[in-house]
Amino acid sequence: MTESTSSSALESSSVLIDFTADPFTLFSAWMQDAEKSEPSDPNAMVLATSTPDGHPSARIVLLKGMDRRGFVFYTNQDSRKGHELAENPHVALLFHWKSLRRQIRIEGGVTPVTPEEADAYFASRSRISRMGAIASDQSRPLADRAIFEQRLKDVDARYEGQDLIPRPANWSGYRVSPKCFEFWQERPYRLHDRATWTREGNNWNVTRLYP
């Protein structure tokens, strides 16, 4: 690759990360871009949890709310991740948007959402999703798929003709309060643009990183 070719590639590459932006504002802008370009679930994120002795686990969950207090997701509190969150309330999130060649990493602590928030979100879900939350012993062994399907039918019969299906006591949400953001933008020839925002009191310290 000649010097002129290299310069041309860099000039035509994607824009650099805006280091003057507030991380929440920048996240919102990138999420809006993802909602226009991603074929499905632009709000999908990897949630990494850990046991107290440091054994990690990760899975995809969906972001269901975001403001300056943090990032909200919902789950069964008796699931594996629910137990790990109870034992070690520190997590990492990862958003990856292949269509945009971008990713955002977030690290922080979790706190439960209020019962009112959980009730409101649960009520917004489809009827079958609400029934599934009641019927499923999430993360527990299941001897036969037919058992779960019968439990769904039993829940449906229990609430036949009723639109209101109460939220199970063990189903709720968590809010991740960020202590650190890392924004990553792919650029040609692996000369990526990368930066962190680290919380210092009420302020954010911004640091550019080598790719």
C-alpha positions as CSV (number, residue, x, y, z in Angstrom):
1,M,0.0,0.0,0.0
2,T,1.5,3.3,-1.0
3,E,1.4,6.5,1.1
4,S,-1.1,8.1,-1.3
5,T,-3.4,5.0,-1.0
6,S,-3.2,5.1,2.8
7,S,-4.1,8.8,2.9
8,S,-7.0,8.3,0.6
9,A,-8.4,5.4,2.7
10,L,-8.1,7.4,5.9
11,E,-9.8,10.4,4.4
12,S,-12.7,8.4,3.1
13,S,-13.2,6.4,6.3
14,S,-15.9,6.9,8.9
15,V,-15.9,10.0,11.1
16,L,-14.0,10.0,14.4
17,I,-15.6,9.7,17.8
18,D,-16.8,13.0,19.2
19,F,-14.7,13.5,22.3
20,T,-16.6,16.6,23.3
21,A,-19.9,14.7,23.8
22,D,-21.5,13.5,27.0
23,P,-21.4,9.7,27.0
24,F,-25.1,9.3,27.5
25,T,-25.8,11.7,24.6
26,L,-23.3,9.9,22.4
27,F,-24.8,6.5,23.3
28,S,-28.3,7.8,22.3
29,A,-27.0,9.1,19.0
30,W,-25.4,5.8,18.2
31,M,-28.5,3.8,19.3
32,Q,-30.6,6.0,16.9
33,D,-28.2,5.2,14.1
34,A,-28.5,1.5,15.0
35,E,-32.3,1.6,15.0
36,K,-32.1,2.7,11.4
37,S,-29.5,0.2,10.2
38,E,-29.7,-3.0,12.2
39,P,-32.0,-5.7,10.7
40,S,-33.2,-6.9,14.1
41,D,-32.9,-6.1,17.8
42,P,-30.7,-3.0,17.8
43,N,-31.2,-3.0,21.6
44,A,-29.6,-6.4,22.0
45,M,-26.6,-6.3,24.4
46,V,-24.3,-8.8,26.0
47,L,-24.7,-8.9,29.8
48,A,-21.7,-10.3,31.6
49,T,-22.0,-11.2,35.3
50,S,-19.7,-13.0,37.7
51,T,-19.8,-15.1,40.8
52,P,-18.1,-13.7,44.0
53,D,-15.1,-15.9,43.3
54,G,-14.7,-14.6,39.8
55,H,-16.4,-17.1,37.5
56,P,-17.9,-15.1,34.6
57,S,-20.9,-15.8,32.5
58,A,-22.4,-13.9,29.6
59,R,-25.7,-13.9,27.6
60,I,-27.7,-11.6,25.3
61,V,-30.5,-9.6,26.8
62,L,-32.5,-6.6,25.5
63,L,-32.1,-3.0,26.7
64,K,-35.6,-1.9,27.8
65,G,-35.0,1.6,29.1
66,M,-32.2,4.1,29.3
67,D,-31.8,7.5,30.9
68,R,-29.1,9.3,32.9
69,R,-29.7,7.0,35.8
70,G,-28.6,4.0,33.7
71,F,-29.5,1.1,31.4
72,V,-32.5,-1.2,32.3
73,F,-33.2,-4.8,31.5
74,Y,-35.6,-7.4,32.9
75,T,-35.3,-11.0,33.9
76,N,-36.4,-13.8,36.3
77,Q,-34.5,-13.1,39.5
78,D,-34.3,-16.9,40.2
79,S,-32.3,-17.4,36.9
80,R,-28.5,-17.9,36.9
81,K,-27.9,-14.3,36.1
82,G,-30.4,-13.2,38.9
83,H,-28.5,-15.2,41.5
84,E,-25.1,-13.9,40.2
85,L,-26.4,-10.3,40.4
86,A,-27.5,-10.9,44.0
87,E,-24.1,-12.2,44.9
88,N,-22.0,-9.7,42.9
89,P,-23.9,-6.6,41.6
90,H,-21.2,-5.5,39.2
91,V,-21.6,-6.1,35.5
92,A,-20.4,-5.4,32.0
93,L,-22.5,-4.6,28.9
94,L,-21.6,-4.8,25.3
95,F,-23.4,-3.4,22.3
96,H,-22.2,-4.5,18.9
97,W,-23.7,-3.1,15.7
98,K,-22.2,-4.9,12.7
99,S,-24.0,-2.7,10.2
100,L,-22.4,0.4,11.6
101,R,-19.0,-1.3,12.6
102,R,-19.4,0.1,16.1
103,Q,-19.4,-1.2,19.6
104,I,-19.9,0.2,23.1
105,R,-18.7,-1.3,26.3
106,I,-20.2,-0.3,29.6
107,E,-19.2,-1.3,33.1
108,G,-21.0,-0.5,36.3
109,G,-23.1,-1.6,39.3
110,V,-26.7,-2.8,39.3
111,T,-29.7,-1.9,41.4
112,P,-33.2,-3.2,41.2
113,V,-35.8,-1.1,39.4
114,T,-38.9,-0.1,41.5
115,P,-41.9,-2.4,41.7
116,E,-43.9,0.3,39.8
117,E,-41.3,0.3,36.9
118,A,-41.4,-3.5,36.8
119,D,-45.2,-3.6,36.8
120,A,-45.4,-1.1,34.0
121,Y,-43.0,-2.9,31.8
122,F,-44.5,-6.3,32.5
123,A,-48.0,-5.0,31.6
124,S,-46.6,-3.7,28.2
125,R,-45.5,-7.2,27.2
126,S,-47.6,-9.5,24.9
127,R,-49.9,-11.9,26.7
128,I,-47.9,-14.9,25.7
129,S,-44.7,-13.4,27.0
130,R,-46.4,-12.6,30.3
131,M,-47.7,-16.2,30.5
132,G,-44.2,-17.5,29.7
133,A,-42.7,-15.5,32.6
134,I,-45.1,-17.3,34.9
135,A,-44.7,-20.7,33.4
136,S,-40.9,-20.8,33.2
137,D,-38.5,-21.8,35.9
138,Q,-35.8,-20.0,34.0
139,S,-32.3,-21.7,34.0
140,R,-33.7,-24.7,35.8
141,P,-33.5,-28.2,34.3
142,L,-36.4,-29.2,32.0
143,A,-37.0,-32.9,31.5
144,D,-39.3,-32.5,28.5
145,R,-40.4,-29.5,26.4
146,A,-44.0,-30.8,26.7
147,I,-43.9,-30.0,30.4
148,F,-43.3,-26.3,29.7
149,E,-45.9,-26.2,27.0
150,Q,-48.5,-27.8,29.4
151,R,-47.6,-25.2,32.0
152,L,-48.2,-22.5,29.4
153,K,-51.7,-23.9,28.8
154,D,-52.4,-24.1,32.5
155,V,-51.5,-20.4,32.9
156,D,-53.6,-19.5,29.9
157,A,-56.6,-21.3,31.4
158,R,-56.1,-19.7,34.8
159,Y,-56.3,-16.2,33.3
160,E,-58.8,-17.1,30.5
161,G,-60.8,-14.0,29.5
162,Q,-58.5,-11.7,31.6
163,D,-56.2,-9.2,30.1
164,L,-54.6,-8.5,33.4
165,I,-51.9,-11.1,34.2
166,P,-50.0,-10.1,37.4
167,R,-46.3,-9.9,37.4
168,P,-44.6,-12.8,39.2
169,A,-42.8,-11.7,42.4
170,N,-39.5,-13.2,41.1
171,W,-39.6,-11.3,37.8
172,S,-38.3,-7.8,37.8
173,G,-35.6,-5.5,36.3
174,Y,-32.2,-4.1,37.0
175,R,-30.6,-0.7,36.3
176,V,-26.9,-0.6,35.4
177,S,-25.3,2.7,36.5
178,P,-22.3,3.2,34.3
179,K,-18.9,3.9,35.8
180,C,-17.1,3.6,32.5
181,F,-18.0,3.7,28.8
182,E,-15.8,2.6,25.9
183,F,-16.8,3.7,22.4
184,W,-15.2,1.9,19.4
185,Q,-15.5,2.8,15.8
186,E,-14.0,0.6,13.1
187,R,-11.7,2.3,10.5
188,P,-9.8,0.9,7.5
189,Y,-6.8,-1.3,8.0
190,R,-7.6,-1.9,11.7
191,L,-6.7,1.8,12.5
192,H,-9.8,2.0,14.7
193,D,-10.9,4.9,16.8
194,R,-11.4,4.1,20.5
195,A,-12.0,6.1,23.6
196,T,-13.2,5.7,27.2
197,W,-15.3,7.9,29.5
198,T,-14.6,7.2,33.1
199,R,-16.7,8.7,35.9
200,E,-15.0,11.0,38.4
201,G,-17.6,12.3,40.8
202,N,-20.1,14.2,38.7
203,N,-17.7,14.5,35.8
204,W,-16.3,12.3,33.0
205,N,-12.7,11.9,32.2
206,V,-12.2,11.1,28.5
207,T,-9.2,9.2,27.3
208,R,-8.3,8.2,23.7
209,L,-6.9,4.6,23.4
210,Y,-4.6,3.0,20.9
211,P,-6.6,0.7,18.7
